[in-house]
Amino acid sequence: MVFLIKMLYLIGLGLNFDGISKFGLAVAKKCKKIYLENYTVDFPYSKIQLEEVIGKKITEADRDFVEGLEIIDEAEKCDVALLVYGSPLTATTHITLLEEAKKSRIRTKVIYSASVFDAVAETGLQLYKFGKITSMPAWKKSYEPDSFMKIVQENMSMKAHSLILADIGLEFQDALKQLEKAAKKYEVKLSKIVLCQVLGTQNRKISYKTIEEFKEFSGVRKPYCIIIPSKLHFMEKEFLDML
């Protein structure tokens, strides 16, 4: 009897709808089921655009589905792909998925692509001068998690830049308010900050302004991220000033 070996693929999509690698595209086309992870980022394009590139139907997968590990059960029967915006292993849930697949003796393969961690180099800031990366969640009335500013504080103490990823659904003006309030609590002095919108797409935009100037901003495209620069090299400063 011949047994066909099935696999679970985690495929990075890059930053634009056509950012998937040639290899990733070929693998996706051969998979019987294709899921799109939709709970870690605000996509700058639609599922329909992605389906046109891949040429197959794609099913959106929320956190409950992925963490419920149904996808592993399916990978026992056929080739399954989970498409992830940017690079596929930036979220801890994806690492857990690989771990659980190995426990179930399901073969896995990760196909990488560009991520925001590559694209922020377009700001002119030197990548090796970045410290810990952190995320800013949307605050609730009774819950205001501000530990992201603790990370910024630690990075500042090492003269390292801070990359803050905005959680899905967080509007930019709300993010500014949270940034100011958290900075005040942790006594972090905010001068000019960098705003990166939809990096890696034709609509990408990078701005370098003060908090007060950003309060006049409207129509910020998602996904966006915020960088709080630390001590700048003169070449970094020259590049930022040109923005």
Helices and strands as residue ranges (DSSP letters): E 7-12, H 22-30, E 33-37, H 47-54, E 59-61, H 63-67, H 70-75, E 80-84, H 92-103, E 107-111, H 116-119, G 120-123, G 127-129, E 134-136, H 147-157, E 162-166, H 172-186, E 192-197, E 205-210, H 211-214, E 224-228, H 234-242
